Amino acid sequence: MLRILRARIQQKHRTMKYPRGNFPEMPDRFAGRPVITGQCGESCRLCLDACPTHAVSKTPEGLRLDLGRCLFCRSCVGVCPSGCIAFTSNHQLAAAKREDLIIGPKSLERAAAVSEIARKFFRRSLKLRQVSAGGCNACEADANVLSTPAWDMGRFGISFVASPRHADGLLVTGPVTENMLLALRKTYEAVPEPRIVIASGACALSGGVFGGNPEVTGGAEPALPVDLFVPGCPRPTL
Amino acid sequence: MNMNNPLPVYNGEAVGINKIPIVPPGLFLDSIVQAANDGARIACLFGSPVAARTIRLYAVLVHDPSGELSILATYVTDRYPALTPDCVQAHWFEREIAEQWGVRPEGHLWLKPVRFHHSYRPEHDAWGRSPNDPILPSVMDFFRVEGEETHEVAVGPVHAGVIEPGHFRFQCHGENVMHLEISLGYQHRGIERALQGGPDKRTIHFMETLAGDSTIGHATAYCGLVESLTHTQVPARAQMIRGIAAELERVANHVGDLGALAGDVGFLPTQNYCGRIRGDVLNLTALLCGNRFGRGLLVPGGVAWDLDPDRAGEMMARLEAIEADLAVAIPLMFDAPSVLARLEGTGSLSIELARRIGMVGGPARACGLVCDVRTQLPYGAYRFATLPVSTYHTGDCFARAYVRWLEVQRSFHLTRQLIESLTDGPLTRPCGALDPDQLAVALTEGWRGEICHVAATDEDGRFLFYKVVDPSFHNWFGLALAMRNQQISDFPLCNKSFNLSYCGHDL
């Protein structure tokens, strides 16, 4: 018992101050929210060809980058001769509307978060059931991290629960494989209303790198109505 | 040399595909049985179509004590006499061959699908299903025990924790489990098929997400294959940085598992400390490449990010702090009688059984098997390191936990060594086009065990096939057997002590 107490003192209090205090410092090589910084040559298609998930497109107004597809691999940055795309250290990527994930030359710093209804119902207590539907275990592992002392999301009244019947919503990861489609639907139906769906990671948003494979359906939509989209591969833990 | 004997190859060597001995099916099967009886393990056994009616079967064998690797092939059409009755470790592979190519191993005692998808050869189905029949996961004949006091417990695909999906059927007598059958395939994303015709811009991302917690392990195997198929000599500095990343991956996952095991037996201090410390280790990988899982670090030919002196200093300092935290957190668990009482004697496997079913990695070493690709078939930075193989002899949950702790300590030692001795030099060498008509095998030791990638190129130097074997593919059956005669309430503990990958198995 004394050893356990001694260990407790040695390990210290480690829960981060965020969101009351400052952001924890992100590693300098971290790829956060991208910005379109320049105008490129009309005929140049290098970034479009380099992108593994067709996240980059070209419109008359300039480049568009779909965060729902982006793997944050920076292949586009590497090939661009005129430095038109840059990845900042801003980790705030989530959006309530799918179209807010499209980044253009004039996009806002941060998209609007959850809807008013969700805020009203679940503000102080949100119980989530996590469903991995073809996820590679990176998004899942970093969902588990949120319950550890450093993040301690229980502080905000958020926790993962064992049964969908105890949950207010689902946290979906993975590109939703054909083999998980039925189980995902059934899990959703078992959640009492009102309920929300959070799609987490490029796979759940668009199928990610698996997007074109016939074995996957291409993300949480259209199987379920999604209330919050969290980009990344895997999504950052903040 | 005798063209009937398996062709010996080095780990990461490319050979002309026409150099691989092709023998009649009978001799093929006899050679594998003979080799297995002499202590060899099947690293990979798979099929690849060569004509409308013909499938070529390849076997990649590892002779663990000596670290030799050899390849043999044969031709089959719609059926062949199964290997499994004489060589149990083939049983999961033969189910996979039957499912993918509609080739029926006659006499296989347990011929069921492994991933639940349609055959890759239309009109050929090992179970006589039509291409239009829907195939639903876990819809198959399960082994059943019948009797007045027996009952069946079905769990999954969606489990209670934040974990991947799979279906488990227990045949129970009271609390006692007589038999567990595991049915997977829910995570099947069609990666092997998507890799054919590559490499292309998606390939490295498939490798990084085969099993997302083994990004470095799988990416290292892939890069090794491409480098051997293009004759690229990877700079020493890059090999060392890959080694550092691989050891960090091992430490992070082992620490996370030790914490989760402590949690499963209700020992909260270690659970909480390890949950955080695992994150601290992942953050070291993020310090190196910006991503906690090592995404984007490896590229064929080398690494994309350098460990510059400032960064190396920072990493050393943080490693020291992490080690100090672990030196308190982990012994706390192993010294607690209440923890030991739950771990010791739970889910035991014997060394003979582990060898017979072809187990790999930590769970095999926990039974006393000496197998570690880093030592026996060294690649990359491990060619220059002496690394003792961490084993234990009891084969139970305690052994699987304790081997992890031994490995963590040795990984720290090796990581520090690699950082201190980082050589100067470039980070990458350009890889040219892939040689045509070659076959290459690359094995790495991921944190779960042996990762095996086999690829062959066609006449244009594109991937004719790309075969992946995650260590979980060898070990899921071990978990099923470990549950025999255990209490059903010990399943979470046994499952965590293996912590196998669903997506790595399902591909």
Contacts between the chains, C-beta under 8 A, distances in Angstrom:
chain1	res1	chain2	res2	distance
A	3	B	332	6.4
A	3	B	335	7.5
A	4	B	269	5.4
A	4	B	332	6.5
A	6	B	328	8.0
A	7	B	269	6.1
A	7	B	273	7.4
A	7	B	328	4.9
A	7	B	329	6.6
A	7	B	332	5.4
A	8	B	269	6.9
A	10	B	325	7.6
A	10	B	328	5.2
A	11	B	273	5.2
A	11	B	325	6.4
A	11	B	328	6.9
A	11	B	329	6.9
A	14	B	276	5.6
A	27	B	283	7.1
A	27	B	286	4.4
A	27	B	287	5.2
A	27	B	290	5.7
A	28	B	290	7.7
A	29	B	286	7.5
A	29	B	287	7.7
A	29	B	288	7.6
A	29	B	289	6.0
A	29	B	290	3.2
A	29	B	305	6.5
A	30	B	286	6.6
A	30	B	290	4.5
A	30	B	291	7.6
A	31	B	290	5.7
A	31	B	291	7.6
A	49	B	201	7.9
A	50	B	201	6.5
A	51	B	201	7.5
A	52	B	201	4.6
A	52	B	202	4.7
A	52	B	205	5.3
A	53	B	202	7.8
A	53	B	205	8.0
A	71	B	205	6.1
A	71	B	295	7.6
A	72	B	291	7.8
A	72	B	295	7.9
A	73	B	205	6.9
A	73	B	295	7.0
A	73	B	296	5.5
A	74	B	296	6.9
A	75	B	201	7.1
A	129	B	158	7.9
A	130	B	162	4.4
A	131	B	158	5.9
A	131	B	165	7.8
A	132	B	162	7.9
A	132	B	163	7.1
A	132	B	164	4.6
A	132	B	165	6.0
A	132	B	187	7.6
A	132	B	502	7.9
A	133	B	165	7.4
A	133	B	186	7.8
A	134	B	186	7.7
A	134	B	187	5.3
A	134	B	188	7.8
A	134	B	189	5.3
A	134	B	503	7.2
A	135	B	164	6.7
A	135	B	187	7.5
A	135	B	212	7.4
A	135	B	503	6.9
A	136	B	209	4.0
A	136	B	210	7.2
A	136	B	211	6.4
A	136	B	212	3.2
A	136	B	213	7.9
A	136	B	503	5.1
A	137	B	164	6.0
A	137	B	211	6.3
A	137	B	212	4.6
A	137	B	213	5.0
A	137	B	501	6.6
A	137	B	502	7.5
A	137	B	503	5.9
A	138	B	209	7.2
A	138	B	212	3.1
A	138	B	213	6.5
A	138	B	215	7.4
A	138	B	293	5.0
A	139	B	212	7.4
A	140	B	162	5.7
A	140	B	163	6.8
A	140	B	164	6.4
A	140	B	212	8.0
A	141	B	212	7.2
A	141	B	213	5.7
A	141	B	256	7.5
A	142	B	292	7.0
A	143	B	162	5.1
A	144	B	162	5.0
A	144	B	275	7.8
A	145	B	275	7.3
A	145	B	278	7.7
A	145	B	279	5.6
A	147	B	275	7.4
A	148	B	272	7.1
A	148	B	275	3.4
A	148	B	276	5.2
A	148	B	278	7.8
A	148	B	279	6.5
A	149	B	272	5.4
A	149	B	275	6.7
A	149	B	276	5.2
A	150	B	275	8.0
A	150	B	276	4.8
A	150	B	279	5.8
A	160	B	161	7.8
A	160	B	162	5.5
A	162	B	160	3.7
A	162	B	161	7.3
A	163	B	160	7.4
A	164	B	158	7.6
A	174	B	187	7.4
A	175	B	189	6.5
A	177	B	186	6.5
A	177	B	187	6.3
A	177	B	188	5.8
A	177	B	189	5.9
A	178	B	188	7.9
A	179	B	115	7.9
A	179	B	116	5.8
A	179	B	117	7.9
A	179	B	136	7.9
A	179	B	137	4.3
A	179	B	185	5.5
A	179	B	186	4.7
A	179	B	187	7.6
A	179	B	188	5.6
A	180	B	137	8.0
A	180	B	157	6.9
A	180	B	165	6.1
A	180	B	186	5.0
A	180	B	187	7.5
A	182	B	136	7.4
A	183	B	157	4.8
A	183	B	158	5.6
A	183	B	165	6.5
A	183	B	186	7.1
A	187	B	158	5.3
A	208	B	209	7.7
A	209	B	202	5.6
A	209	B	205	4.2
A	209	B	206	6.3
A	209	B	209	6.3
A	210	B	189	4.8
A	210	B	190	7.5
A	210	B	191	7.7
A	210	B	194	7.7
A	210	B	209	7.9
A	212	B	194	7.7
A	213	B	189	5.9
A	213	B	190	4.3
A	213	B	191	7.7
A	213	B	193	7.6
A	213	B	194	5.3
A	214	B	190	6.5
A	215	B	117	6.7
A	215	B	188	5.6
A	215	B	189	5.4
A	215	B	190	3.5
A	216	B	189	5.5
A	216	B	190	7.3
A	233	B	209	7.9
A	233	B	295	6.5
A	234	B	212	6.9
A	234	B	292	7.9
A	234	B	293	6.7
A	237	B	279	7.9
A	237	B	292	7.6
